[in-house]
Amino acid sequence: MEISIRPIEPRDNAAIALIIRTALEEFGANKPGTVYFDASTDNLHALFNNQAGSAYFVADSDGLILGGAGIFPTEGLPERVCELVKMYLAKDARGKGLGQKMINHVMNWAKENGYQTVYLETMPELSKAVKVYEQFGFQYLDAPMGNSGHCGCDLWMSKLL
């Protein structure tokens, strides 16, 4: 199975929204203050297409969307700091190294576009993802950075590029 990582297209919106919400339900993390309830989750193409300094990529296998990840210049973050956002994979796509490929892809994009630090917000329920972030060298922070609006996330991490 060949997988390509490409920028999100309008036709990908429904598939990636379903992957995000299904994953959060699976891990019991479908709570207020998370991306689960963000209206923008249903139209990620427009969100990222209309925001300078942002990008969202999907993993595509012959038209089947397996997951996605983005970089966003979240309001209130220091200069040259971006946020790794909406990093989710379909259940069948996990445990095969795709998450690492996605993270590498978006972090390379961030570095190529002048960012020096990648920040992320997550939650203990997503422990497998947290372990991957730790393997990438993300360090824990004591408090959130910026104004993501995701008060349901209580783990904050960052990594210098």
Residue pairs with C-beta under 8 A, 6 or more apart in sequence:
1 61
1 62
2 61
2 62
3 59
3 60
3 61
3 66
3 98
3 101
4 59
4 60
4 61
5 57
5 58
5 59
5 60
5 101
5 102
5 105
6 57
6 58
6 60
7 55
7 56
7 57
7 58
8 16
8 44
8 45
8 48
8 56
8 57
8 58
8 68
8 70
9 45
9 58
10 45
10 46
12 44
12 45
12 58
12 60
12 65
12 68
13 42
13 43
13 44
13 45
14 42
15 58
15 65
16 44
16 58
16 65
16 67
16 68
16 86
16 88
17 41
17 42
17 44
19 65
19 66
19 67
19 68
19 88
19 89
19 90
20 35
20 36
20 41
20 68
20 86
20 88
21 30
21 36
21 41
22 90
22 91
23 88
23 89
23 90
23 91
24 30
24 34
24 35
24 36
24 88
25 36
26 91
27 125
27 126
28 125
29 36
29 123
29 125
29 126
29 152
30 36
31 152
32 152
33 149
33 150
33 151
33 152
33 153
34 123
34 150
34 152
34 153
35 41
35 85
35 86
35 150
38 149
40 46
40 47
41 86
44 56
44 68
44 70
44 86
45 56
47 54
47 56
48 54
48 55
48 56
48 70
48 72
51 72
51 73
52 73
53 71
53 72
53 73
53 82
53 113
54 70
54 71
54 72
54 73
54 82
55 70
55 71
55 106
55 109
55 113
56 68
56 69
56 70
56 71
56 86
57 68
57 69
57 70
57 102
57 105
57 106
57 109
58 65
58 66
58 67
58 68
59 65
59 66
59 67
59 68
59 89
59 93
59 98
59 101
59 102
60 66
65 90
66 89
66 90
66 92
66 93
66 98
67 87
67 88
67 89
67 90
67 93
67 98
67 99
67 102
68 86
68 87
68 88
68 102
69 84
69 85
69 86
69 87
69 88
69 102
69 103
69 105
69 106
70 84
70 85
70 86
70 87
70 106
71 82
71 83
71 84
71 85
71 106
71 109
71 110
71 113
71 115
71 118
72 82
72 83
72 85
73 82
73 83
74 82
74 83
74 85
74 119
74 145
74 146
74 147
74 148
75 146
75 147
75 148
76 145
76 146
76 147
77 83
77 119
77 145
77 146
78 117
78 145
80 114
80 115
80 116
80 117
81 115
81 116
81 117
81 118
81 119
81 145
81 146
81 158
82 110
82 115
82 117
82 118
82 119
83 118
83 119
83 120
83 121
83 146
83 148
84 103
84 106
84 107
84 118
84 119
84 120
85 120
85 148
87 99
87 102
87 103
87 106
87 120
87 129
89 98
89 99
89 102
94 128
99 129
99 132
100 132
100 135
100 136
103 132
103 133
103 136
107 118
107 136
107 159
107 161
110 118
110 161
111 161
115 161
116 160
116 161
117 158
117 159
117 160
117 161
118 138
118 158
118 159
118 161
119 141
119 145
119 146
119 156
119 157
119 158
120 133
120 138
120 156
120 157
120 158
121 144
121 148
121 150
121 153
121 155
121 156
122 129
122 130
122 133
122 153
122 155
122 157
123 152
123 153
123 154
123 155
124 130
124 154
124 155
130 155
133 157
136 159
137 159
138 157
138 158
138 159
139 157
139 158
139 159
140 155
140 156
140 157
141 156
141 157
141 158
142 156
143 156
144 153
144 156
145 156
145 158
